[in-house]
């Protein structure tokens, strides 16, 4: 319902050149990431024709291709799964996969294959994802993601940017959300 009302307000809804860039800076096993993803991913899926959605991760890189994650090695593996799917499949498929994985963050990365099967109608080929995760490609994607996070000076999961500008953050609680922190505020900010 909410989305339908904005379809008529935004005349650019079908123009790919004018997509709103939406970035979530997260850690895959972080409860704050789960909060953001659970609340806003349904809207992003509905608005996928007018947004360019990406995840960038918050982690450490002790040296090139050696990563440390706050929630352990399973989180680093979950981050790589999400980066590979983001890289290999459409935005809509990626968002659906992420919705599934973020519902049960404690089982990341072990829920990856099941989420791939249940959310993509067998479009996601898990052996291909695993090949990516275990390859240098995943390391490159993770490194690039961390570079983006550093360039944005983001340190807290979950931080949300719209068109490369800070929009809101959840770090135990919502903070610095000048335009609101609910689904309607999020949609309004994207469509304005």
C-alpha angles and dihedrals in degrees: 000000000000092000093050092057090055094049089073095044097053112063091183095062094117099040111102095194090066099049116148111240110231118186129183115195105204152140111239095230096039118120089217090056089050090053093053095042095047092050102041110025094079089057092046090053091052091046096042092119091064103034137070103209124195138168121219120188136228112219142114128266108202091185133342109313094359109110134186122197128198092232095044139256093315088062092051089052091047090050090053092048091053093045092050093050091045088053099042106040142043121283092249092052090047093050092050090049091048091049089057096044095047093054089069106028093162090066095051122150094018092061092057099095094044091048090050091053098044100042105039104044087238094307092119109074104209096200088058091049091049090050089053094046091052094045137081087255090073090049090051092049091048092047092049090048092053091048089054091049091050093047089054090047090231118161104159130076118245105032119154125206126188115198090348092305125113111256108167144333137211115200104153087320137019114275140174091012099147094169096044135273106242134092094265092051090048093051092045091052092050094046097044 
